[in-house]
């Protein structure tokens, strides 16, 4: 894991591995020197200017490359195809913003909820209900996480809206996933 991905795991009282979820000792975390060596020796062309850059420095280069910035500025922006005059249905649960289960702070998106809880409730031992999970069709609004911060860091790294079609049930979702899998192979 890179340091940026591993760091949130180290900031809780009893760290769990982000891959296998087993407890680990942060003092025994070792740098993967062979991976660092490979990243420092392999070069690839920048997608903007085609300059060959080591993989270790690619992210930094791309963030400051004028050609990449120009490409990003020319990307088409999302615009709805047709405006609608229909009201948003009120019976659809809010899955965009959440309330902090510790202090009740409101209107936090998923990333803001993680940041807020890490900054304000890192050492809070209370078991709480995950507001993200309880907003999902499969969520249990009474289940309290034993370690809410670890749960947030490991289970909510992406938005479900990207991957889930809430309008179909679990069986239909399984069938759609199987059909897609078969069509790709």
Helices and strands as residue ranges (DSSP letters): H 3-10, G 26-28, H 33-41, E 43-45, E 52-54, H 55-64, H 66-73, H 110-120, E 128-129, H 131-134, E 144-145, H 148-155, G 160-162, H 170-184
